[in-house]
Amino acid sequence: MNFENVYFITGTAYAGKSTMVKLLAQKFDGIACEENYHDVLLPELDAKEFPCVTYTRDLQDWHEFIRRSPQEYKDWIDGAARECEILELRILEDMLKKTEAQNKKIFVDTNISIETLHKIAKHDHVLIMLADPDISVRRFFERPDKEKQFLYQLIMEEPDPEVALQNYRKGLELINSQENYNRLLNSGFNVILRDEKLGIQGTLELVSKKFGLSDMFHIYQNYSDLYDELVNHEDYNNNLYKFLRDNIQWKNKVVGEFGIGTGRVTRNYIDKAQKLYAYDNSQHMIDKAKVNLSKWANKIEYSILDNSKINSIEKSFDIIIEGWSFGHLVVQNDENRNQTIQTLISETTKRAKEVIFIETLGTNVDDPNPPGEKLAQFYKALVKAGFKEHVIETDYKFKNPEEAAKTMGAFFGDSMKNDIIQKQLNVIKEYTGIWIYLEA
């Protein structure tokens, strides 16, 4: 089973796991598998096969739950975690078979073990969130969720509430031991330590960054109008149009475009092409592209597709083109970057006689260069595979620095926004690389 679009969060109590899963799903239009999401299977489970998970389902008196010894409580938690792993994998596998989940990101508050996560998940798709063991125990009942408050009320109903509370906390201490904390800390996955100073939004930004999910991605998935406004200011000298007009023969050609976005690249050639098969992983963007390209609707066929799934396409084309799209996949895929690069090259060059990759060589820079080692590796591989490299200027132009800062900052971040304001720029330099492969 491919868990490529699944993001797992695990860790200790009171670290913020549940909150982050919920907020990530909201921010990136994804699916949230929140704490204890496996409970959906609980009614049908066999108590002999899943004795720990069904323990609370079949419990007659919940006071027995809080009266267990600390070791009994820990043993039950450990057993439940092992059983939950089986159930979670079952749920996720079923979920990923559904079309509506295959093009969404899935965020999971998980009980799956570190050992299993190393086997099934991409390294940068697992995040460990930790709170100090003392905080995990001491502030356990400060959480507002109903489950914790229900347990606290049960403890308060005991003949000696203080003794009952101390007994329960000793169990929490075993579960949230320093040994367990260190095991998670040194798991080999990315780790975030609870920091009250960050706040919820600050933590969300940090978690998004650890997962490689930038605000740029968020805008792309959810704000097509803002993205369209950005690209409408780009390449005010029409250098991309001139290059594609002068160097590519589009007339009567069948074209496949990946990462079509709102159609900014498409508008440069669609009037001459015979047929376009347009792909993007965002329905939101495709809807905007349909508006922008409505004039040519009769010769465009749109499909939802992630760039990592090109191998699922059975069609062949005269020309394949992508603009500022494949680079994002390369940057996000830390664990298998070289394989991702080679797959993008092989899956496109075997489907078309002419392949065109358009990618960034820097925005708000003085000279053209790959922005980082990851894209540099990608561009070198293209040249090695026989792609010919060309460089053009695709500068942005705005009415004034304020408009430039607002629009560019929303997409590229505060650093660029502040630089534009400081330098009072209304023209933002940008360089773009165009790599062309022609079948021999």
C-alpha positions as CSV (number, residue, x, y, z in Angstrom):
1,M,0.0,0.0,0.0
2,N,1.3,3.5,-0.9
3,F,1.0,6.0,1.9
4,E,2.6,8.8,-0.1
5,N,-0.2,11.3,0.7
6,V,-0.4,10.4,4.4
7,Y,1.2,12.4,7.2
8,F,1.6,10.8,10.6
9,I,1.9,12.6,14.0
10,T,2.8,10.6,17.1
11,G,4.4,11.5,20.4
12,T,3.5,12.1,24.0
13,A,0.4,13.4,25.8
14,Y,-0.2,17.2,25.9
15,A,2.1,17.8,23.0
16,G,-0.6,19.2,20.7
17,K,-1.0,16.2,18.3
18,S,-4.8,16.2,18.0
19,T,-4.9,20.0,17.5
20,M,-2.4,19.9,14.8
21,V,-4.0,17.1,12.9
22,K,-7.3,19.0,12.9
23,L,-5.7,22.3,11.8
24,L,-3.5,20.8,9.1
25,A,-6.6,19.2,7.5
26,Q,-8.3,22.6,7.5
27,K,-5.4,24.5,6.2
28,F,-4.5,22.1,3.4
29,D,-8.0,20.9,2.5
30,G,-7.1,17.5,3.7
31,I,-8.6,14.6,5.7
32,A,-8.2,14.5,9.5
33,C,-7.9,11.1,11.2
34,E,-8.2,12.4,14.7
35,E,-7.4,10.8,18.1
36,N,-9.0,7.3,18.4
37,Y,-10.3,7.4,14.8
38,H,-10.2,3.6,14.9
39,D,-13.2,3.7,17.2
40,V,-15.3,3.6,14.0
41,L,-14.6,-0.1,13.9
42,L,-15.2,-0.7,17.6
43,P,-18.8,-2.1,17.5
44,E,-17.9,-5.0,15.2
45,L,-14.6,-6.1,16.9
46,D,-14.1,-9.5,18.4
47,A,-13.1,-9.1,22.1
48,K,-10.9,-12.2,21.8
49,E,-8.9,-10.8,18.9
50,F,-8.8,-7.2,20.3
51,P,-9.1,-7.6,24.1
52,C,-7.5,-4.2,24.9
53,V,-9.4,-2.0,22.5
54,T,-12.7,-3.7,23.4
55,Y,-12.0,-3.5,27.1
56,T,-13.7,-0.1,27.5
57,R,-16.5,-1.0,25.1
58,D,-17.5,-3.9,27.3
59,L,-16.8,-2.3,30.6
60,Q,-19.7,-2.4,33.0
61,D,-18.4,-0.1,35.7
62,W,-16.0,2.6,34.6
63,H,-14.7,3.0,38.2
64,E,-12.8,-0.3,37.5
65,F,-10.9,1.5,34.8
66,I,-9.4,4.1,37.1
67,R,-8.9,1.6,40.0
68,R,-6.3,-0.5,38.1
69,S,-2.7,-0.6,39.3
70,P,-0.2,1.7,37.4
71,Q,1.4,-1.4,35.8
72,E,-2.0,-2.8,34.7
73,Y,-2.8,0.6,33.1
74,K,0.5,0.7,31.3
75,D,0.2,-2.9,30.0
76,W,-3.3,-2.1,28.8
77,I,-2.1,1.1,27.0
78,D,0.8,-0.9,25.3
79,G,-1.6,-3.7,24.2
80,A,-4.2,-1.2,22.9
81,A,-1.5,0.6,20.9
82,R,-0.5,-2.7,19.2
83,E,-4.2,-3.5,18.4
84,C,-4.8,0.1,17.2
85,E,-2.0,-0.2,14.7
86,I,-3.8,-3.1,13.0
87,L,-7.0,-1.2,12.9
88,E,-5.5,2.0,11.7
89,L,-3.7,0.3,8.8
90,R,-6.9,-1.4,7.9
91,I,-8.8,2.0,7.9
92,L,-6.1,3.8,6.0
93,E,-5.8,1.1,3.3
94,D,-9.5,1.2,2.8
95,M,-9.5,5.0,2.7
96,L,-6.8,5.1,0.1
97,K,-8.7,2.9,-2.3
98,K,-11.4,5.6,-2.5
99,T,-11.0,8.1,-5.3
100,E,-11.9,11.1,-3.2
101,A,-9.0,10.4,-0.8
102,Q,-6.4,9.7,-3.4
103,N,-6.0,13.3,-4.3
104,K,-6.1,14.7,-0.7
105,K,-3.6,14.8,2.0
106,I,-4.5,12.7,5.0
107,F,-3.3,13.8,8.5
108,V,-3.2,11.1,11.2
109,D,-3.0,11.2,15.0
110,T,-1.5,7.8,15.1
111,N,-0.8,4.9,17.4
112,I,1.3,3.1,14.8
113,S,4.7,2.1,16.2
114,I,7.9,3.8,15.3
115,E,9.2,0.6,13.8
116,T,6.2,0.2,11.5
117,L,6.3,3.9,10.5
118,H,9.9,3.5,9.3
119,K,8.7,0.7,7.0
120,I,5.6,2.3,5.5
121,A,6.0,6.1,5.6
122,K,8.3,8.6,4.0
123,H,10.7,10.1,6.4
124,D,9.4,13.6,6.2
125,H,5.8,12.4,6.5
126,V,6.2,11.4,10.1
127,L,6.5,14.0,13.0
128,I,7.1,13.3,16.6
129,M,5.5,15.9,19.0
130,L,6.8,15.8,22.6
131,A,5.9,17.5,25.8
132,D,8.1,17.3,28.9
133,P,7.1,14.1,30.7
134,D,6.3,16.0,33.9
135,I,3.8,18.3,31.9
136,S,2.3,15.2,30.2
137,V,1.4,13.8,33.6
138,R,0.7,17.0,35.6
139,R,-1.5,18.7,33.0
140,F,-3.2,15.6,31.7
141,F,-6.6,16.5,33.2
142,E,-6.3,20.2,32.1
143,R,-7.3,19.2,28.6
144,P,-10.9,20.1,27.8
145,D,-11.8,17.0,25.8
146,K,-14.7,15.0,27.2
147,E,-12.8,11.8,27.7
148,K,-10.2,13.3,30.1
149,Q,-12.9,15.2,32.0
150,F,-15.0,12.1,32.3
151,L,-12.1,10.2,33.9
152,Y,-11.4,13.1,36.2
153,Q,-15.0,13.1,37.4
154,L,-14.8,9.3,38.1
155,I,-11.7,9.9,40.2
156,M,-13.4,12.6,42.1
157,E,-16.3,10.1,42.9
158,E,-13.9,7.7,44.6
159,P,-14.0,7.4,48.4
160,D,-10.5,9.0,48.6
161,P,-10.2,11.1,45.5
162,E,-6.6,12.2,46.3
163,V,-5.4,8.6,46.6
164,A,-7.3,7.6,43.4
165,L,-5.7,10.6,41.6
166,Q,-2.2,9.7,42.7
167,N,-2.7,6.1,41.6
168,Y,-3.9,7.2,38.1
169,R,-1.0,9.6,37.8
170,K,1.5,6.9,38.6
171,G,0.1,5.0,35.6
172,L,0.6,8.1,33.5
173,E,4.1,8.4,34.8
174,L,4.9,4.9,33.5
175,I,3.4,5.7,30.1
176,N,5.1,9.1,29.9
177,S,8.4,7.9,31.3
178,Q,11.8,9.5,30.4
179,E,12.7,6.3,28.7
180,N,9.8,6.5,26.4
181,Y,10.4,10.2,25.8
182,N,14.0,9.5,24.8
183,R,13.0,6.6,22.5
184,L,10.7,8.9,20.6
185,L,13.2,11.8,20.7
186,N,15.9,9.5,19.1
187,S,13.5,7.7,16.7
188,G,15.2,9.2,13.6
189,F,12.1,11.2,12.6
190,N,11.6,15.0,12.8
191,V,10.8,16.2,16.3
192,I,9.0,19.2,17.7
193,L,9.1,20.0,21.4
194,R,6.1,21.7,23.0
195,D,6.8,25.4,23.2
196,E,4.2,27.6,24.8
197,K,5.7,30.7,23.3
198,L,4.9,29.6,19.8
199,G,1.2,29.4,20.4
200,I,-1.1,27.3,18.2
201,Q,-0.5,29.3,14.9
202,G,3.2,29.3,15.4
203,T,3.2,25.6,16.1
204,L,1.0,25.0,13.0
205,E,3.5,26.9,10.8
206,L,6.4,24.9,12.3
207,V,4.6,21.6,11.8
208,S,3.7,22.6,8.2
209,K,7.4,23.4,7.5
210,K,8.5,20.0,9.0
211,F,6.1,18.3,6.6
212,G,7.3,20.4,3.7
213,L,3.9,21.9,3.3
214,S,4.5,25.6,2.7
215,D,2.1,28.6,2.5
216,M,2.8,28.5,-1.2
217,F,1.2,25.0,-1.3
218,H,-1.7,26.3,0.8
219,I,-2.4,29.2,-1.5
220,Y,-2.1,26.9,-4.6
221,Q,-4.7,24.4,-3.2
222,N,-7.2,27.0,-1.9
223,Y,-6.8,30.5,-3.3
224,S,-6.8,30.3,-7.1
225,D,-7.7,34.0,-7.4
226,L,-4.7,35.1,-5.4
227,Y,-2.5,32.8,-7.4
228,D,-3.9,34.0,-10.6
229,E,-3.3,37.6,-9.6
230,L,0.3,36.8,-8.9
231,V,1.0,35.1,-12.3
232,N,-0.9,37.8,-14.2
233,H,1.9,40.2,-13.0
234,E,4.6,37.8,-14.1
235,D,6.6,38.1,-17.3
236,Y,5.3,41.5,-18.2
237,N,7.6,41.6,-21.3
238,N,6.0,38.3,-22.6
239,N,9.4,36.6,-22.9
240,L,7.9,33.1,-22.3
241,Y,5.3,33.6,-25.0
242,K,7.9,34.8,-27.4
243,F,10.2,31.8,-26.6
244,L,7.5,29.2,-27.0
245,R,6.2,30.8,-30.2
246,D,9.7,30.9,-31.8
247,N,11.0,27.6,-30.6
248,I,8.1,25.1,-30.5
249,Q,5.8,24.0,-33.4
250,W,2.4,23.8,-31.8
251,K,0.1,23.7,-34.8
252,N,-2.2,20.7,-34.9
253,K,-0.3,19.1,-32.0
254,V,-1.7,17.0,-29.1
255,V,-0.4,18.4,-25.9
256,G,-0.2,17.1,-22.3
257,E,0.3,19.7,-19.7
258,F,1.0,18.8,-16.1
259,G,0.4,21.2,-13.2
260,I,-1.8,23.4,-15.4
261,G,-2.7,25.7,-12.5
262,T,-4.9,28.6,-13.6
263,G,-3.6,28.2,-17.2
264,R,-0.8,30.8,-17.3
265,V,1.5,28.6,-19.5
266,T,-1.4,27.2,-21.5
267,R,-2.4,30.6,-22.8
268,N,0.9,30.8,-24.7
269,Y,0.1,28.0,-27.1
270,I,-3.5,26.8,-26.8
271,D,-4.8,28.7,-29.8
272,K,-2.5,26.7,-32.1
273,A,-2.7,23.3,-30.5
274,Q,-5.2,20.7,-31.8
275,K,-6.0,19.1,-28.4
276,L,-4.9,19.6,-24.8
277,Y,-5.0,17.1,-22.0
278,A,-4.7,19.2,-18.8
279,Y,-3.7,17.7,-15.4
280,D,-3.5,19.2,-12.0
281,N,-3.7,17.9,-8.4
282,S,-6.1,20.7,-7.3
283,Q,-9.7,20.8,-8.4
284,H,-9.7,24.4,-7.2
285,M,-7.1,25.3,-9.8
286,I,-8.7,23.4,-12.5
287,D,-12.0,25.2,-11.9
288,K,-10.1,28.6,-12.3
289,A,-8.3,27.3,-15.4
290,K,-11.7,26.4,-17.0
291,V,-12.8,30.0,-16.6
292,N,-9.5,31.5,-17.9
293,L,-9.4,29.1,-20.9
294,S,-13.2,29.0,-21.6
295,K,-12.5,30.3,-25.1
296,W,-10.8,27.0,-26.0
297,A,-13.1,24.7,-23.9
298,N,-13.9,22.5,-26.9
299,K,-10.3,21.2,-27.2
300,I,-9.3,20.9,-23.5
301,E,-9.9,17.8,-21.4
302,Y,-9.2,18.3,-17.7
303,S,-8.2,15.6,-15.1
304,I,-7.2,15.5,-11.5
305,L,-3.7,14.0,-11.2
306,D,-0.7,14.3,-8.9
307,N,2.6,14.7,-10.7
308,S,3.8,11.5,-9.0
309,K,1.1,9.5,-10.8
310,I,2.1,10.2,-14.4
311,N,2.8,6.5,-14.9
312,S,-1.0,5.9,-14.6
313,I,-1.7,7.7,-17.8
314,E,-2.1,5.5,-20.9
315,K,-2.1,8.3,-23.4
316,S,0.8,9.5,-25.5
317,F,1.3,13.1,-26.8
318,D,3.1,15.1,-29.4
319,I,4.3,17.5,-26.8
320,I,4.4,17.4,-23.0
321,I,4.9,20.6,-21.1
322,E,5.0,21.6,-17.4
323,G,5.6,25.0,-15.8
324,W,6.8,25.6,-12.3
325,S,5.2,22.3,-11.1
326,F,7.6,19.3,-11.2
327,G,10.1,21.3,-9.1
328,H,7.7,21.3,-6.1
329,L,7.5,17.5,-6.2
330,V,11.3,17.2,-6.4
331,V,11.8,19.6,-3.4
332,Q,9.2,17.9,-1.2
333,N,10.5,14.4,-1.8
334,D,13.6,14.2,0.4
335,E,13.8,10.5,0.8
336,N,13.6,9.4,-2.8
337,R,14.5,12.6,-4.7
338,N,16.8,10.9,-7.3
339,Q,14.1,8.3,-8.0
340,T,11.5,11.1,-8.3
341,I,13.7,13.0,-10.8
342,Q,14.4,9.9,-12.9
343,T,10.7,9.0,-12.9
344,L,9.6,12.4,-14.1
345,I,12.1,12.3,-16.9
346,S,11.4,8.7,-18.0
347,E,7.6,8.9,-17.7
348,T,7.4,12.1,-19.8
349,T,10.0,11.3,-22.5
350,K,8.5,8.0,-23.2
351,R,5.0,9.6,-23.7
352,A,6.0,12.4,-26.1
353,K,8.5,13.2,-28.8
354,E,9.0,16.7,-27.4
355,V,9.2,17.5,-23.7
356,I,9.4,21.0,-22.1
357,F,10.2,21.6,-18.5
358,I,9.8,25.2,-17.2
359,E,11.2,25.9,-13.7
360,T,12.5,28.7,-11.6
361,L,16.0,30.1,-11.6
362,G,15.2,32.6,-8.8
363,T,12.8,35.3,-7.9
364,N,14.0,38.7,-6.6
365,V,17.6,37.8,-7.4
366,D,20.4,39.5,-9.5
367,D,21.5,36.4,-11.4
368,P,19.9,33.1,-12.6
369,N,20.7,30.2,-10.3
370,P,18.8,27.1,-9.0
371,P,17.2,28.1,-5.7
372,G,18.9,25.4,-3.6
373,E,20.7,22.1,-3.9
374,K,17.5,20.1,-4.5
375,L,16.5,22.0,-7.7
376,A,20.2,22.1,-8.8
377,Q,20.2,18.3,-8.7
378,F,17.0,18.2,-10.7
379,Y,18.3,20.6,-13.4
380,K,21.7,18.8,-13.7
381,A,19.8,15.5,-14.2
382,L,17.7,17.1,-17.0
383,V,20.9,18.2,-18.9
384,K,22.4,14.8,-18.4
385,A,19.3,13.2,-19.8
386,G,19.6,15.2,-23.0
387,F,17.5,18.2,-22.3
388,K,18.8,21.5,-23.7
389,E,18.7,24.4,-21.2
390,H,17.6,28.0,-22.0
391,V,17.3,31.0,-19.7
392,I,14.8,33.8,-20.0
393,E,13.8,36.8,-17.8
394,T,10.2,36.6,-16.5
395,D,10.1,39.7,-14.3
396,Y,7.0,40.8,-12.3
397,K,5.6,44.3,-12.7
398,F,3.2,46.1,-10.3
399,K,1.7,49.5,-10.1
400,N,3.6,50.3,-6.9
401,P,5.8,48.7,-4.2
402,E,2.8,48.3,-1.9
403,E,0.9,46.2,-4.4
404,A,4.1,44.2,-5.2
405,A,4.8,43.6,-1.5
406,K,1.2,42.4,-0.8
407,T,0.9,40.0,-3.7
408,M,4.5,38.7,-3.7
409,G,4.6,38.4,0.1
410,A,1.4,36.3,0.2
411,F,3.0,33.7,-2.0
412,F,6.7,33.9,-1.3
413,G,6.6,34.9,2.4
414,D,7.5,37.8,4.7
415,S,11.2,37.9,3.8
416,M,10.5,38.9,0.2
417,K,7.6,41.2,1.2
418,N,9.9,43.1,3.6
419,D,12.7,43.3,1.0
420,I,10.3,44.7,-1.6
421,I,9.1,47.4,0.9
422,Q,12.7,48.3,2.0
423,K,13.9,48.6,-1.6
424,Q,10.6,50.2,-2.9
425,L,10.4,47.8,-5.8
426,N,7.6,47.7,-8.3
427,V,9.5,45.5,-10.8
428,I,10.7,42.2,-9.3
429,K,13.4,40.4,-11.2
430,E,12.9,36.7,-12.0
431,Y,14.8,34.2,-14.1
432,T,13.2,31.1,-15.6
433,G,14.9,28.0,-17.0
434,I,13.4,26.1,-20.0
435,W,14.6,22.6,-20.6
436,I,13.6,21.0,-23.9
437,Y,14.0,17.3,-24.9
438,L,13.6,16.2,-28.5
439,E,13.4,12.6,-29.4
440,A,16.3,11.6,-31.6
